[in-house]
Amino acid sequence: MIGLMNIPIHALFSHFPAGLIPVSVLFFLIFLYTRRIIFERISITLLGFSAIFLVFTIITGVYDWFFRYSFFYTPIMVVKVFLSFIIILLISLIWIIRIKYSKNNNISSLSRKYGYILLYIILFPVVSVIGFFGNYMIYPNEVLSKGDNVKIGSEIYFSKCNSCHPYGQGIYDPLLFPGSEKNFGSASLLHSKLIEDSSAMLSYIRNPKRMPRISSNRLSEFDFKYIYDYLTYLKFGEILKINDTIPIKQITN
């Protein structure tokens, strides 16, 4: 189980619907322009494959949410789950309508059904928003680096911590969810007093009061040291010296 937690299985599946759905919409637009049925058939086929991969994407997403974030509710997670089910609903409606017209051998008339066209068009912005939030959880806008410790720390941080504390902040990040720590409950790491004491910070995440408990199975002390180097560099512009820092050369898979 621990081995699977280190594999980005959700990311592997999510790229399929993220890529196939826009291409499906593109072929549908070509169908609207040319009125050639072949493009509509390509579009609906791609949409069908998208739906299959989307089911696995949701399942693996819930899996990652549980094992990486203990089902901790953040606005980003809620939006991603909600929009994922919206996509399933849109695709289902498209298929139901399409089957109805297919039975009547009247597929070509779908190019004049504005409601049907709208269902297709909405797919693209919804997928784009989900992709944006997924990217926001994993990749930084600008990766600050000073030595290998910071680079490694940033990679670990964005895979394990960024969902609740984007870029060292709290989930009230004004770019996504304007508000306050009181409203959303996830404190800014960079403004926490714990950042000045690595032992105190590690002790807190093992037995926290306002966040899911992060055990050594989910985050080893080895990984924590690199996360701490990354955070202190963001905060102070330098890596704070702490005892028994593990050299880079000791990293093993």
NORLINVEN-V718501 format. One record per pair of residues at least 24 apart in sequence whose ideal C-beta (glycine too) atoms are under 10 Angstrom apart, sorted by sequence separation. I is the first residue (numbers start at 1). J is the second residue. If there is no record, write none. Layout:
i | j
I | J
I | J
This chain:
i | j
22 | 46
23 | 47
24 | 48
137 | 161
138 | 162
143 | 167
165 | 189
168 | 192
186 | 210
187 | 211
222 | 246
20 | 45
21 | 46
24 | 49
94 | 119
137 | 162
138 | 163
141 | 166
142 | 167
164 | 189
165 | 190
185 | 210
186 | 211
202 | 227
221 | 246
226 | 251
20 | 46
21 | 47
24 | 50
58 | 84
93 | 119
94 | 120
136 | 162
137 | 163
140 | 166
141 | 167
185 | 211
198 | 224
201 | 227
202 | 228
19 | 46
20 | 47
23 | 50
57 | 84
58 | 85
92 | 119
136 | 163
137 | 164
140 | 167
165 | 192
168 | 195
198 | 225
201 | 228
20 | 48
21 | 49
22 | 50
90 | 118
91 | 119
140 | 168
161 | 189
222 | 250
223 | 251
20 | 49
21 | 50
55 | 84
58 | 87
90 | 119
91 | 120
94 | 123
137 | 166
181 | 210
198 | 227
222 | 251
17 | 47
20 | 50
21 | 51
54 | 84
57 | 87
58 | 88
89 | 119
90 | 120
133 | 163
136 | 166
198 | 228
201 | 231
222 | 252
19 | 50
20 | 51
54 | 85
90 | 121
136 | 167
197 | 228
198 | 229
201 | 232
17 | 49
18 | 50
20 | 52
21 | 53
90 | 122
91 | 123
157 | 189
16 | 49
17 | 50
20 | 53
21 | 54
54 | 87
55 | 88
90 | 123
195 | 228
198 | 231
16 | 50
17 | 51
19 | 53
20 | 54
54 | 88
141 | 175
198 | 232
17 | 52
18 | 53
87 | 122
16 | 52
17 | 53
18 | 54
51 | 87
86 | 122
87 | 123
90 | 126
195 | 231
196 | 232
16 | 53
17 | 54
50 | 87
51 | 88
54 | 91
86 | 123
90 | 127
136 | 173
194 | 231
195 | 232
15 | 53
16 | 54
17 | 55
189 | 227
14 | 53
17 | 56
18 | 57
51 | 90
87 | 126
136 | 175
192 | 231
195 | 234
196 | 235
13 | 53
14 | 54
16 | 56
17 | 57
51 | 91
86 | 126
87 | 127
136 | 176
195 | 235
196 | 236
12 | 53
13 | 54
16 | 57
17 | 58
50 | 91
51 | 92
190 | 231
195 | 236
13 | 55
14 | 56
15 | 57
83 | 125
84 | 126
189 | 231
190 | 232
198 | 240
13 | 56
14 | 57
47 | 90
48 | 91
51 | 94
83 | 126
84 | 127
86 | 129
87 | 130
133 | 176
192 | 235
197 | 240
198 | 241
199 | 242
12 | 56
13 | 57
14 | 58
47 | 91
51 | 95
83 | 127
86 | 130
132 | 176
161 | 205
190 | 234
191 | 235
196 | 240
198 | 242
199 | 243
12 | 57
13 | 58
189 | 234
190 | 235
195 | 240
197 | 242
198 | 243
10 | 56
11 | 57
13 | 59
14 | 60
48 | 94
83 | 129
84 | 130
165 | 211
189 | 235
190 | 236
9 | 56
10 | 57
13 | 60
14 | 61
44 | 91
47 | 94
48 | 95
83 | 130
164 | 211
198 | 245
9 | 57
10 | 58
12 | 60
13 | 61
47 | 95
82 | 130
164 | 212
10 | 59
11 | 60
80 | 129
81 | 130
9 | 59
10 | 60
11 | 61
44 | 94
79 | 129
80 | 130
83 | 133
161 | 211
9 | 60
10 | 61
43 | 94
44 | 95
47 | 98
79 | 130
80 | 131
8 | 60
9 | 61
10 | 62
80 | 132
7 | 60
10 | 63
11 | 64
79 | 132
80 | 133
161 | 214
9 | 63
10 | 64
44 | 98
79 | 133
80 | 134
160 | 214
9 | 64
10 | 65
43 | 98
44 | 99
8 | 64
77 | 133
7 | 64
76 | 133
80 | 137
5 | 63
10 | 68
40 | 98
44 | 102
75 | 133
76 | 134
160 | 218
161 | 219
4 | 63
5 | 64
160 | 219
4 | 64
76 | 136
77 | 137
5 | 66
76 | 137
5 | 67
168 | 230
4 | 67
5 | 68
44 | 107
74 | 137
156 | 219
160 | 223
168 | 231
156 | 220
159 | 223
160 | 224
168 | 232
2 | 67
168 | 233
169 | 234
1 | 67
14 | 80
21 | 87
28 | 94
41 | 107
44 | 110
156 | 222
157 | 223
161 | 227
165 | 231
168 | 234
17 | 84
24 | 91
40 | 107
156 | 223
160 | 227
167 | 234
168 | 235
40 | 108
69 | 137
155 | 223
156 | 224
21 | 90
61 | 130
156 | 225
157 | 226
158 | 227
161 | 230
14 | 84
17 | 87
21 | 91
24 | 94
37 | 107
40 | 110
153 | 223
156 | 226
157 | 227
161 | 231
37 | 108
40 | 111
152 | 223
153 | 224
155 | 226
156 | 227
157 | 228
36 | 108
153 | 225
154 | 226
155 | 227
157 | 229
158 | 230
35 | 108
37 | 110
47 | 120
50 | 123
54 | 127
57 | 130
61 | 134
152 | 225
153 | 226
154 | 227
157 | 230
17 | 91
37 | 111
152 | 226
153 | 227
156 | 230
157 | 231
151 | 226
152 | 227
153 | 228
154 | 229
155 | 230
31 | 107
35 | 111
44 | 120
47 | 123
149 | 225
150 | 226
153 | 229
154 | 230
31 | 108
34 | 111
35 | 112
43 | 120
50 | 127
149 | 226
152 | 229
153 | 230
154 | 231
157 | 234
32 | 110
33 | 111
148 | 226
149 | 227
151 | 229
152 | 230
153 | 231
31 | 110
32 | 111
149 | 228
150 | 229
151 | 230
153 | 232
154 | 233
31 | 111
32 | 112
149 | 229
150 | 230
153 | 233
154 | 234
148 | 229
149 | 230
150 | 231
153 | 234
28 | 110
147 | 229
150 | 232
28 | 111
80 | 163
146 | 229
149 | 232
150 | 233
146 | 230
149 | 233
150 | 234
32 | 117
145 | 230
76 | 162
77 | 163
144 | 230
147 | 233
153 | 239
76 | 163
77 | 164
143 | 230
146 | 233
28 | 116
29 | 117
32 | 120
76 | 164
145 | 233
150 | 238
28 | 117
31 | 120
74 | 163
144 | 233
150 | 239
74 | 164
76 | 166
144 | 234
149 | 239
28 | 119
29 | 120
68 | 159
69 | 160
72 | 163
73 | 164
74 | 165
146 | 237
147 | 238
28 | 120
29 | 121
68 | 160
69 | 161
72 | 164
74 | 166
146 | 238
147 | 239
28 | 121
68 | 161
144 | 237
146 | 239
69 | 163
77 | 171
140 | 234
25 | 120
28 | 123
29 | 124
64 | 159
68 | 163
69 | 164
76 | 171
24 | 120
25 | 121
74 | 170
75 | 171
149 | 245
152 | 248
25 | 122
74 | 171
75 | 172
76 | 173
79 | 176
149 | 246
151 | 248
25 | 123
26 | 124
65 | 163
73 | 171
75 | 173
79 | 177
149 | 247
21 | 120
24 | 123
25 | 124
64 | 163
72 | 171
148 | 247
149 | 248
152 | 251
24 | 124
76 | 176
148 | 248
22 | 123
75 | 176
76 | 177
147 | 248
148 | 249
21 | 123
22 | 124
25 | 127
74 | 176
75 | 177
21 | 124
74 | 177
148 | 251
75 | 179
21 | 126
22 | 127
17 | 123
21 | 127
22 | 128
20 | 127
21 | 128
19 | 127
18 | 127
21 | 130
22 | 131
75 | 184
17 | 127
18 | 128
74 | 184
73 | 184
74 | 185
75 | 186
18 | 130
19 | 131
73 | 185
74 | 186
17 | 130
18 | 131
72 | 185
17 | 131
72 | 186
14 | 130
15 | 131
18 | 134
14 | 131
15 | 134
14 | 134
11 | 134
10 | 134
11 | 138
8 | 138
72 | 211
72 | 212
70 | 211
71 | 212
69 | 211
70 | 212
69 | 212
70 | 213
68 | 212
70 | 214
69 | 214
70 | 215
68 | 214
11 | 159
70 | 218
69 | 218
67 | 217
68 | 218
8 | 159
67 | 218
68 | 219
6 | 159
5 | 160
5 | 217
5 | 218
2 | 217
1 | 217
2 | 218
6 | 253
